[in-house]
């Protein structure tokens, strides 16, 4: 048992750091799973191919890169487009949920 995580944070009415650490860890896990699925879903809803670039300017830049766009790392980076936005949104929602759940 780590005393830092189990002791209440001062001036919070008994909120423990372990609640915030749990919310942060679960937010990372959820955003890591949700972000590429959300990206694929939105691309399919607007009728674009999943691995197609968003703008014509990016498409012309991609054609000059050649084989670099076909690498697995590039594909993964493309799928995680918007990850930080999803992570921040999830941190706010799950952070509030965990705090409310701890106080109830």
N, C-alpha and C positions, 0 to 999 in steps of 0.2 A: 504494500500500500504506500503510495507516494503522498507524503503530507501536503505538498504543494497543490496537488490536484484534488485532494479530498477536503481541504480546508475551505471554508466560505470566503469569497472575495469581499473585502471590506466595503461597506456602504451599498451593497446590492441586495440586501434582504435575505442573504443565505445562498446566493448563487455560487456554485462551485466551478472551478476552472475545468474540471473533468467534463462538465456539460458542454462547455464551449469547445473543448478539444474534440469531443465526440461529434459535435455538429460540424466542425471543420473537416474532420476525417470523412464523415459520411457525405459531405458536400463534394469533396474531391472524387470519391468513388462514384457518386451519382452523375456528376458532370462528365466524367471520363466515359461512362457508358451512354449517357443521354446525348451528348454533343454530336457524335457522328450519326446517330440514328435520327436526330432532329434535322441535321443537314441533309441527309438523304431524303427524308420525308418532304421537306420544303422544296427541294429540287424537283421531286416527282410531282408535287402539287402545282408548280408553276410551269411544268412541261419541259424542263431542261434535263439534259443528260447529267448524271451524277458527277462525272469527272470532267465536265466542260467548264471552262473558265467563265467567270461572271460577266466580264465586259469585253468588247471587241479589242480594246487596247491590250488587255491581258492576253487575249488569244494571239495577237500578233507577236507579243513578247514570248509567248510559249512556243510559237513555231520557230523562233530563232534559237531557242534552247535545245531543240531536238530531243536527243535521247534522255536528257535530264528529266524531262516531264514524265517519262515512262518508268522511272525508278520507283521501287516500293516506298522509299522514304518520302518522295514527293506525293505519292498517292495518300499516304497517311497524313501528311501535313495538310493536304487538300481537304480531307474528311474532317479534320479538327479545326477547320476555319470557324471562328466564333466561339472557341472554347472558353476564353477568358470571360466573355459576356455571360455565357451559360454558368460558369463557375461563380461569378459574383451574384447572379440572380439566385442560384441555388444556395449559396452561403447565407444570403439574407433570409430566404424562406425557411431553410432548415434551422438556422440559428434562432429565429423567432419561435419556430415550432418546438425546438428542444428546450428553450427557456420557459415557454408557457407550460410545457409538459412537466418540467421540473418543479415549477411553482404550484402546480395543481395537486 
